[in-house]
Amino acid sequence: MALGPAAPYFVASLGLNFLGGLSQRRAAQERARQTYQMALQANRSAEESFGRQQSTLGARLREEQATTAQSRLAKTIKGLQARGALKATGRAGITASLLLADQERQTANAREALNQTLESATRQYRRNVQGLVVQRDDRRNQLQSQVNQAYNQIPSLSSVILGTATQGLSQYASLIAE
């Protein structure tokens, strides 16, 4: 049952199979490393994009707040001017009180409408930021999945050895059968 003159070729074949398996393992490790590096870069890019988008949304909200504050002040001034004009007419009594109350109500309603618009813009800002967070987290999860998949493609050393042994046994059996 000795291999005789085929023994050196058999050992060389086993060695080449083993080296081929190690080479494939190393190539898979390198691909996984490259995937990891690309994922790191893509994650940095996603973070930068998230920051820019969030900054843009924040700037829009601040502009809306400033505009609303100016409009609220303008409505207050207009209401005070109208109130002063009513008082300047010299009217007194119930009619004047009703006119003043109506003017104050109109001013308050205008300010409240502005406040509601601003609250709505603030809620929309929060929803938009939540959407950005979801997008960023989804991108991170995709990248992590790609990295995990790349590392899962690396054959273990034991599987390389087992594959070499299996091929060796198969070749040995075919050599013995001859």
ABEGO torsion letter per residue (X at the ends): XBAEAAAAAAAAAAAAAAAAAAAAAAAAAAAAAAAAAAAAAAAAAAAAAAAAAAAAAAAAAAAAAAAAAAAAAAAAAAAAAAAAAAAAAGBBEAAAAAAAAAAAAAAAAAAAAAAAAAAAAAAAAAAAAAAAAAAAAAAAAAAAAAAAAAAAABBBAAAAAAAAAAAAAAAAAAAAAX
